């Protein structure tokens, strides 16, 4: 190649390289592409780019050609500015250094990774008045650099310096953008927690939501919330992120308050603790569930002058917490402390309300019992007096048969009234263990038992409030009292609505009618035993109060003359699992029942267990089955008619009568008809499995 051709080639290469490097914004790619182009186009042995460190004391190799370059970068190769090297001298003096024979160069650094170098050039990288590093170019030949090479490479070095400067500016801009985006994300997360403060007062929902927000919005490894125990001696984990959090919650994880851990210290001293490197932190507690933690922050939860607990935030990176992180997390901790204090206050109010309600219920039941005793005493006195008189007449042989008949009628009537009072107050059977009860089924059973028209009622039951925890027999009795009151008040329609309550773990049941309503003076006495405006004992509402209270619920009544009445009931909410179960050898079931919600749910669970279910209300052509079930409260066909048809079909011995409300007299009557059993209706998979036994 002639000198003119070489010069042209070098100029084109320099121009092409300059264009290429101005288009690359990634710093590492820019440097590596530059050294590769220099070696490929100029046919040099080695090229490398050094950049000054933060202090400006050393030039650090950032990109090098081939395996030699990779090895030096791996071992952190750097040269002292002004030291015994061409790079160090070039940077200090801001001038190019050229060694046409490295053996004769006084300041050249002997590099064991580049043993074949015979000539070297070091070109400073200068932007404006600032030296940012240097470019080294090395050849295996002595006197390898011509004036044209030096000119072209210096031009390239100048372009590279500008490109590096632009890349750094771009990186800083990107960092600022990411910082702004992160700050926005953090503020949004803090706002979410702030909103939760006003909308969620249940700690079991609030605290897990908070740790999830912290980890997902900030990208941290782990977050957990600790609350003090009753004595204030231990911080107990109440919410933890991920599988580690689940494991610690399962084992009842807690930390002693005091300097033994960052959480303990944050609570003890009421101030934040931050460990940018946990290996250097004296009070960091090494947790086997969180082996990758490298930095941790513990923030106390303080409301007023009271420390409630602390939040731990952990990262797998050292020095992971920026000032933005610390500021927003402190704000979030303040919001969370307010929410926890509010939740504690609400719990205290609930306990006080529950105690007040228990007191009122006790007073009401005591009053009802006292009134009942007086009433029963008044009824039994004539009985005892009549019996004594009859004994005297019998002893004296003066029995008047006509008078005896009247006396026996009076005794029978009084005894019947006493039984009615007893059943209205405590029911016909002993209270059973509370269990999940399908509300719709209990309401339908109450309507059926009281002989009310199904057209009177409309139901709207939220699927998430479908089941209550109660004694089904007692609940049907209480609902029957309330619905019967609506019917007796002349209601043309009764609307029943069930929804989840704002109170965690409870459902809200409304019974609203368009009856005549009550004046204020009647409403004040409505809960009093034996008070009635309709000529009966007046025990319906007190009995309903007793049932709802025994189920750990509460009941209120509002009414206005001419505008109807509204009963509001709060009951414990039941969650029903649909886990599978064994059919226990039962292959087919005949179900005599309406096409209602319970029948549909019951049939679906049976079919899921592989049982064939035939559901019908027609009493002719009854199919054979391993088990026959009859709903006592089926409205399409009476239970007596169904049992007669099953007896005629020879299926009585396989028949079980199911009822939402047990009654001893009816149970005895069904068993005398020859049925296999009478059982409470099953509402859960476990109860159905027991039925198939």
C-alpha positions in Angstrom: 0.0 0.0 0.0 1.5 3.4 -1.0 1.7 6.2 1.6 -1.1 8.0 -0.1 -3.3 4.9 -0.1 -2.5 4.3 3.6 -3.3 7.8 4.5 -6.7 7.6 2.7 -7.5 4.2 4.4 -6.6 5.7 7.8 -8.8 8.8 7.3 -11.7 6.6 6.1 -11.3 4.3 9.1 -11.1 7.2 11.5 -14.3 8.7 10.0 -16.1 5.4 10.1 -15.0 4.7 13.6 -16.0 8.2 14.7 -19.5 7.8 13.2 -19.8 4.4 14.9 -18.8 5.5 18.3 -21.2 8.5 18.3 -24.1 6.1 17.8 -23.3 3.9 20.8 -24.7 5.0 24.2 -23.8 1.9 26.3 -20.5 2.8 27.9 -19.0 -0.7 27.9 -20.0 -1.5 24.4 -18.6 1.8 23.2 -15.2 1.2 24.7 -14.9 -2.5 23.6 -16.0 -1.7 20.0 -13.4 1.1 19.9 -10.4 -1.1 20.9 -11.6 -3.9 18.5 -11.9 -1.5 15.5 -8.4 0.0 16.2 -6.8 -3.4 16.3 -8.8 -4.8 13.3 -8.4 -1.8 11.0 -4.9 -0.6 11.9 -3.6 -4.2 12.4 -2.1 -3.4 15.8 -1.2 -6.0 18.5 -3.3 -4.5 21.3 -5.4 -1.5 22.3 -7.0 -0.5 25.6 -9.0 2.3 27.2 -8.3 3.6 30.7 -10.7 5.9 32.6 -9.9 7.8 35.7 -11.4 6.6 39.0 -13.5 8.8 41.3 -10.5 10.3 43.1 -8.5 10.9 39.8 -5.6 9.0 41.4 -5.6 6.0 39.1 -6.3 5.2 35.5 -8.4 2.0 35.5 -8.5 -0.3 32.5 -12.1 -0.4 31.3 -11.7 -2.2 27.9 -8.9 -4.3 26.4 -8.4 -6.3 23.3 -8.6 -10.1 23.4 -7.7 -12.5 26.2 -5.0 -10.2 27.5 -7.5 -7.4 28.0 -10.1 -9.7 29.6 -7.4 -11.1 32.1 -6.3 -7.6 33.1 -9.9 -6.3 33.6 -10.6 -9.4 35.7 -7.7 -8.6 38.0 -8.6 -4.9 38.2 -5.6 -3.5 36.3 -4.9 0.1 37.0 -2.0 2.6 36.6 -1.0 5.4 38.9 -1.5 8.9 37.3 2.0 10.3 37.0 3.6 7.0 37.9 6.1 4.8 36.0 3.9 4.2 32.9 3.1 5.9 29.6 -0.6 6.0 30.5 0.1 7.7 33.8 2.5 10.2 32.2 0.1 10.9 29.3 -2.8 11.6 31.7 -0.8 13.8 34.0 0.8 15.9 31.3 -2.3 15.9 29.0 -0.1 15.0 26.0 0.4 12.0 23.8 3.4 9.7 24.6 5.0 7.6 21.9 7.6 4.9 22.4 8.9 3.7 19.0 11.2 1.3 21.0 9.7 0.4 24.3 13.1 -1.0 25.5 14.5 2.5 25.4 11.5 4.2 27.1 12.2 5.3 30.6 8.7 5.6 31.9 7.1 2.6 30.3 5.3 0.0 32.5 6.4 -3.6 31.8 3.1 -5.6 31.4 3.4 -9.4 31.8 0.1 -9.9 29.8 1.6 -8.1 26.8 5.2 -9.5 26.4 5.4 -9.0 22.6 4.9 -5.2 22.7 7.8 -3.3 20.9 6.2 0.1 20.3 3.4 1.9 22.1 1.4 5.0 21.9 -0.7 6.6 24.8 -3.2 9.2 23.8 -5.1 11.4 26.4 -8.9 11.4 26.3 -9.8 15.1 26.9 -13.3 16.7 26.9 -13.0 20.5 27.2 -10.5 21.1 29.9 -11.0 17.8 31.6 -8.9 14.7 31.2 -11.1 11.6 31.6 -8.6 8.9 30.7 -6.3 7.6 28.0 -6.1 5.3 25.0 -3.2 2.9 24.6 -2.2 1.3 21.3 0.6 -1.3 21.0 2.4 -3.1 18.2 4.8 -6.0 17.9 7.0 -4.0 15.6 9.5 -1.3 16.5 8.8 2.1 15.1 5.3 0.9 14.1 3.6 4.4 14.2 3.8 6.8 11.3 2.8 10.4 11.5 -0.5 9.6 9.7 -1.2 6.8 12.3 -0.7 9.2 15.1 -2.9 11.9 13.5 -5.7 9.5 12.7 -5.6 7.8 16.2 -5.5 11.2 18.0 -8.6 12.2 16.0 -10.2 8.9 17.0 -9.2 9.5 20.7 -10.8 13.0 20.6 -14.0 11.5 19.2 -13.9 8.7 21.7 -13.6 11.2 24.6 -16.6 13.1 23.4 -18.5 9.8 22.9 -17.6 8.7 26.4 -18.7 12.1 27.8 -22.0 11.8 25.9 -22.5 8.2 27.1 -21.9 9.3 30.7 -24.4 12.1 30.2 -26.9 9.7 28.8 -26.3 7.3 31.6 -26.8 10.0 34.2 -30.0 11.1 32.4 -31.2 7.5 32.4 -30.3 7.2 36.1 -32.3 10.4 36.8 -35.3 9.1 34.8 -35.1 5.8 36.7 -34.7 7.7 39.9 -37.8 9.8 39.1 -39.8 6.7 38.1 -38.8 5.0 41.3 -39.6 8.0 43.4 -43.0 8.1 41.7 -43.5 4.4 42.3 -42.5 4.8 46.0 -44.8 7.8 46.4 -47.7 5.8 44.9 -46.9 2.9 47.2 -46.9 5.3 50.2 -50.2 6.7 49.0 -51.7 3.2 48.7 -50.7 2.4 52.3 -52.2 5.8 53.3 -55.5 4.9 51.6 -55.4 1.5 53.3 -55.2 3.3 56.6 -58.6 4.8 56.1 -60.2 1.7 54.5 -58.8 -1.4 56.2 -59.0 -1.7 60.0 -58.5 -5.5 60.2 -54.9 -6.1 61.0 -54.9 -9.6 59.4 -55.7 -7.9 56.1 -53.8 -4.6 56.5 -50.4 -5.9 57.6 -49.9 -8.6 54.8 -51.1 -6.0 52.2 -48.5 -3.6 53.5 -45.5 -6.0 53.3 -46.6 -7.0 49.8 -46.7 -3.4 48.6 -43.2 -2.7 50.1 -41.6 -5.6 48.4 -43.3 -5.3 45.1 -43.1 -1.5 44.7 -39.5 -1.2 46.0 -38.2 -4.4 44.7 -36.9 -5.5 48.1 -36.0 -9.1 49.1 -38.2 -9.2 52.3 -40.4 -7.1 54.5 -42.1 -7.9 57.8 -44.2 -6.3 60.4 -43.7 -7.0 64.1 -46.1 -5.9 66.9 -45.4 -5.9 70.6 -47.0 -8.6 72.7 -49.2 -7.8 75.7 -46.3 -7.5 78.1 -44.1 -5.5 75.7 -41.3 -8.0 76.1 -41.3 -9.4 72.6 -41.9 -8.2 69.1 -44.1 -10.8 67.4 -44.1 -11.2 63.6 -47.6 -10.5 62.4 -47.0 -10.4 58.6 -44.0 -11.5 56.5 -43.4 -11.5 52.7 -43.2 -14.7 50.6 -42.4 -18.2 51.7 -39.9 -17.0 54.3 -42.7 -15.0 55.9 -45.1 -17.9 55.9 -42.5 -20.2 57.5 -41.7 -17.7 60.3 -45.4 -17.0 61.0 -46.0 -20.8 61.2 -43.3 -21.1 63.9 -44.5 -18.1 65.9 -41.4 -16.0 65.2 -40.6 -13.3 67.7 -37.6 -11.2 68.8 -36.7 -9.9 72.3 -37.1 -6.2 72.7 -33.7 -4.7 73.3 -30.3 -4.4 71.6 -30.0 -8.0 70.5 -31.6 -7.4 67.0 -32.3 -4.4 64.8 -36.0 -4.8 65.3 -35.6 -5.1 69.1 -33.3 -2.0 69.1 -35.6 0.1 66.9 -38.5 -0.6 69.3 -36.4 -0.2 72.5 -34.9 3.1 71.4 -37.9 4.3 69.3 -35.7 5.2 66.3 -34.8 3.8 62.9 -31.9 1.4 62.5 -30.2 1.1 59.1 -27.4 -1.5 58.3 -26.0 -0.9 54.8 -23.8 -4.0 55.3 -25.3 -6.4 57.8 -21.9 -8.2 58.2 -20.6 -5.0 59.9 -23.8 -4.5 62.0 -23.3 -5.5 65.7 -27.0 -6.0 66.5 -28.1 -7.6 63.2 -29.9 -10.9 64.0 -28.8 -13.6 61.5 -32.0 -15.3 60.3 -31.7 -18.8 58.7 -35.0 -18.1 56.8 -33.3 -15.0 55.1 -29.8 -16.1 54.3 -29.3 -13.6 51.4 -29.9 -10.4 53.4 -27.1 -7.9 52.9 -28.7 -4.7 54.0 -31.6 -4.1 56.4 -33.7 -1.2 57.7 -35.8 -1.4 60.9 -38.4 1.3 61.3 -40.3 1.8 64.6 -44.1 2.1 64.5 -44.9 5.0 66.8 -48.3 6.5 67.5 -48.1 9.5 69.8 -45.6 8.5 72.5 -46.4 4.8 72.2 -44.2 2.3 70.3 -46.5 -0.3 68.7 -43.9 -2.4 66.9 -41.5 -2.2 63.9 -41.2 -2.8 60.2 -38.2 -4.6 58.8 -37.1 -4.1 55.2 -34.3 -6.2 53.7 -32.3 -6.4 50.5 -29.9 -8.8 48.9 -27.7 -5.8 47.9 -25.3 -3.9 50.1 -26.1 -0.2 50.5 -29.5 -0.8 48.9 -31.4 2.0 50.5 -31.5 5.5 48.9 -32.6 8.6 50.7 -35.9 8.4 48.7 -36.4 4.8 50.1 -35.7 5.9 53.6 -38.0 9.0 53.4 -41.0 7.2 51.8 -40.6 4.2 54.1 -40.6 6.4 57.2 -43.8 8.1 55.9 -45.3 4.7 55.2 -44.4 3.5 58.7 -46.1 6.6 60.2 -49.3 5.8 58.2 -49.1 2.2 59.2 -48.8 3.1 62.9 -51.9 5.2 62.6 -53.8 2.3 61.0 -52.6 -0.1 63.7 -53.6 2.3 66.5 -57.0 2.7 64.8 -57.4 -1.1 64.6 -56.5 -1.4 68.3 -59.0 1.2 69.2 -61.7 -0.5 67.1 -61.0 -3.8 68.7 -61.3 -2.2 72.1 -64.6 -0.6 71.1 -65.8 -4.0 69.8 -64.9 -5.7 73.0 -66.7 -3.0 75.0 -69.7 -3.2 72.7 -69.7 -7.0 73.0 -69.5 -6.8 76.8 -72.4 -4.2 76.8 -74.4 -6.5 74.5 -73.7 -9.5 76.7 -74.9 -7.5 79.7 -78.0 -6.4 77.9 -78.7 -9.9 76.7 -78.2 -11.2 80.2 -80.5 -8.6 81.6 -83.1 -9.4 78.9 -82.9 -13.1 79.5 -83.0 -12.6 83.2 -86.1 -10.5 82.8 -87.6 -13.1 80.4 -86.8 -15.9 82.8 -88.3 -14.0 85.8 -91.4 -13.1 83.8 -91.7 -16.7 82.6 -91.4 -18.1 86.2 -94.2 -15.7 87.4 -96.3 -16.6 84.4 -95.8 -20.4 84.9 -96.4 -19.9 88.6 -99.8 -18.3 87.8 -100.6 -21.1 85.5 -99.6 -23.9 87.8 -101.3 -22.6 90.9 -104.8 -23.4 89.7 -103.6 -26.8 88.5 -102.2 -27.7 92.0 -105.4 -26.3 93.7 -107.7 -28.2 91.3 -105.7 -31.5 91.8 -105.9 -31.1 95.6 -109.7 -30.5 95.4 -110.2 -33.5 93.1 -108.3 -35.7 95.5 -110.5 -34.6 98.3 -113.7 -35.2 96.3 -112.4 -38.7 95.3 -111.6 -39.5 98.9 -115.0 -38.4 100.0 -116.7 -40.1 97.0 -118.2 -36.8 95.8 -116.7 -36.8 92.2 -118.9 -34.8 89.7 -118.1 -36.2 86.3 -119.2 -33.0 84.5 -117.1 -30.9 86.8 -114.2 -33.3 86.4 -114.2 -32.9 82.6 -114.0 -29.1 82.9 -111.1 -29.4 85.4 -109.2 -31.8 83.1 -109.7 -29.4 80.2 -108.3 -26.5 82.3 -105.3 -28.6 83.3 -104.6 -29.7 79.7 -104.9 -26.1 78.5 -102.5 -24.8 81.2 -100.0 -27.5 80.5 -100.1 -26.8 76.8 -99.5 -23.1 77.3 -96.6 -23.9 79.6 -95.1 -26.1 76.9 -95.6 -23.3 74.3 -93.8 -20.8 76.5 -90.9 -23.2 77.1 -90.6 -23.9 73.3 -90.8 -20.2 72.4 -88.1 -19.3 74.9 -85.6 -22.1 74.4 -87.0 -24.2 71.5 -88.2 -27.7 71.2 -84.8 -29.4 71.4 -81.5 -28.6 73.1 -79.2 -26.3 71.4 -76.7 -28.0 69.0 -73.1 -27.2 68.3 -72.8 -24.3 65.9 -71.9 -25.2 62.3 -72.0 -23.6 58.8 -75.7 -23.1 57.8 -76.9 -22.2 54.3 -78.9 -19.0 54.9 -81.2 -19.4 52.0 -82.2 -22.9 53.2 -82.8 -21.7 56.8 -85.0 -18.9 55.5 -87.0 -21.3 53.3 -87.4 -23.8 56.2 -88.7 -20.9 58.4 -91.3 -19.9 55.8 -92.4 -23.5 55.3 -92.7 -24.2 59.1 -94.7 -21.1 59.7 -97.0 -21.7 56.8 -96.2 -18.4 55.1 -96.7 -17.9 51.4 -93.5 -18.3 49.4 -94.7 -15.4 47.2 -94.4 -13.1 50.2 -90.6 -13.4 50.3 -87.8 -12.2 48.0 -84.2 -13.1 48.7 -80.9 -11.5 47.6 -78.0 -13.3 49.1 -74.4 -12.4 48.1 -72.5 -15.6 47.4 -69.7 -14.4 49.8 -72.3 -14.2 52.6 -74.2 -17.5 51.9 -73.2 -19.3 55.0 -73.5 -18.4 58.7 -72.2 -20.1 61.8 -75.2 -21.1 63.9 -77.4 -23.9 65.3 -79.6 -24.5 62.2 -82.6 -25.5 64.4 -82.5 -22.4 66.6 -81.7 -20.1 63.6 -84.8 -21.4 61.7 -86.9 -20.7 64.9 -85.5 -17.2 65.3 -86.1 -16.4 61.6 -89.5 -17.9 61.7 -90.4 -15.6 64.6 -89.3 -12.5 62.7 -91.0 -13.5 59.4 -94.2 -14.4 61.2 -94.2 -10.9 62.8 -94.0 -9.4 59.3 -96.9 -11.5 58.2 -99.0 -10.6 61.2 -98.2 -6.9 60.6 -100.0 -7.2 57.2 -96.9 -7.1 55.0 -97.5 -7.7 51.3 -93.8 -8.3 50.7 -90.7 -9.1 52.8 -87.3 -8.6 51.4 -84.3 -10.5 52.8 -80.8 -9.3 51.9 -77.5 -10.9 53.0 -74.1 -9.3 52.4 -70.7 -9.4 54.0 -70.5 -7.1 57.0 -68.0 -4.3 57.3 -67.0 -6.1 60.4 -64.4 -8.7 59.5 -65.7 -12.3 59.8 -69.4 -11.3 60.0 -72.3 -11.2 57.6 -75.2 -8.7 57.6 -78.8 -10.0 57.2 -81.6 -7.5 56.6 -85.3 -8.4 56.8 -87.4 -5.5 55.5 -91.2 -5.6 55.3 -93.9 -3.2 54.2 -96.3 -4.0 57.0 -98.1 -1.5 59.3 -95.0 -0.9 61.4 -95.0 0.2 65.1 -95.4 3.5 66.9 -92.4 4.6 69.0 -94.0 3.6 72.3 -94.6 0.1 71.1 -91.1 -0.2 69.6 -89.6 0.7 73.0 -91.4 -2.4 74.6 -90.9 -4.8 71.7 -88.1 -6.7 73.3 -89.9 -7.1 76.6 -91.1 -10.7 77.4 -94.8 -11.2 77.3 -95.5 -7.9 75.6 -97.7 -8.3 72.7 -100.3 -6.3 70.7 -101.7 -9.4 68.9 -103.0 -11.6 71.8 -100.2 -14.2 72.1 -97.4 -14.6 74.6 -95.1 -12.0 73.1 -92.0 -14.1 73.3 -91.0 -14.1 69.6 -88.5 -11.2 69.7 -86.9 -12.1 73.1 -86.5 -15.7 71.8 -84.9 -14.4 68.6 -82.6 -12.2 70.6 -81.5 -15.2 72.7 -80.8 -17.3 69.6 -78.8 -14.6 67.8 -76.8 -13.8 70.9 -76.0 -17.4 71.5 -74.6 -17.6 68.0 -72.2 -14.7 68.9 -74.3 -12.3 66.7 -76.4 -9.2 67.4 -79.9 -8.0 66.3 -81.6 -4.6 66.0 -85.1 -3.6 65.1 -86.3 -0.3 63.5 -89.9 0.4 62.7 -92.1 3.3 61.9 -95.9 3.4 61.9 -97.3 3.0 58.4 -93.8 2.5 56.9 -93.0 -1.1 57.8 -90.2 -2.6 59.9 -86.5 -3.5 59.4 -84.6 -6.1 61.3 -80.8 -6.1 61.0 -78.9 -9.2 62.1 -75.1 -9.7 62.2 -73.9 -13.3 62.4 -70.5 -15.0 62.2 -69.6 -15.7 58.6 -68.8 -19.3 57.6 -66.3 -20.3 54.9 -67.3 -23.7 53.3 -64.7 -25.8 51.7 -65.6 -27.9 48.7 -62.9 -30.6 49.3 -63.6 -34.0 47.9 -64.8 -36.9 50.0 -65.4 -40.6 49.7 -68.8 -41.9 48.6 -68.3 -44.9 51.0 -69.8 -47.3 48.5 -73.0 -45.3 47.8 -73.4 -45.3 44.0 -76.8 -43.7 43.6 -79.0 -41.3 45.6 -82.7 -40.4 45.1 -83.3 -36.8 46.4 -86.9 -35.7 46.9 -86.7 -32.0 47.1 -87.4 -28.7 45.4 -85.0 -27.3 42.8 -83.5 -24.8 45.3 -80.0 -23.6 46.2 -79.3 -26.3 48.8 -80.4 -29.1 46.5 -78.2 -27.8 43.7 -75.1 -27.5 45.9 -75.7 -30.8 47.6 -76.2 -32.6 44.3 -73.0 -31.0 42.8 -70.9 -32.2 45.7 -72.3 -35.7 45.5 -71.8 -35.9 41.7 -68.2 -34.7 42.3 -67.7 -37.7 44.5 -68.9 -40.0 41.7 -72.4 -40.5 43.1 -75.4 -40.6 40.6 -78.1 -38.2 41.9 -81.7 -38.4 40.7 -83.7 -35.3 42.0 -87.4 -35.2 41.6 -90.7 -34.3 43.3 -93.0 -36.6 41.2 -94.1 -39.5 43.4 -94.9 -42.0 40.7 -92.2 -44.1 39.1 -89.7 -43.6 41.9 -86.3 -45.1 40.8 -84.3 -47.5 42.9 -81.3 -46.1 44.7 -78.7 -47.0 47.4 -79.9 -44.1 49.5 -83.2 -42.0 49.5 -83.2 -38.5 50.9 -86.3 -36.5 51.6 -86.2 -32.8 52.5 -88.8 -32.2 55.3 -89.4 -28.7 54.1 -89.9 -29.5 50.4 -92.7 -27.2 49.3 -93.6 -29.1 46.0 -94.6 -32.2 47.9 -95.5 -32.8 51.5 -93.2 -35.0 53.5 -96.0 -37.3 54.6 -97.1 -37.9 51.0 -93.4 -38.5 50.0 -93.0 -41.1 52.7 -96.2 -42.9 51.8 -95.1 -43.1 48.1 -91.6 -44.4 49.2 -93.3 -47.0 51.4 -95.4 -48.2 48.5 -92.2 -48.4 46.4 -90.5 -50.4 49.1 -87.8 -47.8 49.7 -88.6 -46.7 53.2 -85.8 -48.7 54.8 -83.3 -46.8 52.6 -84.9 -43.4 53.4 -83.4 -40.6 55.5 -85.5 -37.5 56.3 -83.3 -34.3 56.2 -84.4 -31.2 58.1 -83.0 -27.8 58.8 -84.8 -27.7 62.2 -85.2 -30.8 64.3 -88.5 -31.3 66.3 -88.8 -34.3 68.7 -92.5 -35.0 67.9 -91.9 -35.0 64.1 -88.7 -37.0 64.4 -90.6 -39.7 66.4 -93.4 -39.7 63.9 -91.1 -40.2 60.9 -89.1 -42.9 62.7 -92.4 -44.8 63.5 -93.2 -44.7 59.7 -90.2 -47.0 59.2 -87.6 -44.6 57.8 -83.9 -45.4 58.3 -83.1 -42.1 60.1 -83.9 -38.4 60.6 -80.8 -36.1 60.4 -80.0 -32.4 60.3 -79.4 -31.2 56.7 -75.7 -31.5 55.7 -74.2 -28.2 54.5 -70.5 -29.1 54.1 -68.6 -31.8 52.4 -67.6 -33.3 55.8 -71.3 -33.5 56.8 -72.2 -35.1 53.5 -69.5 -37.7 53.9 -70.8 -38.5 57.4 -74.3 -38.9 55.9 -73.0 -41.4 53.4 -71.6 -43.5 56.3 
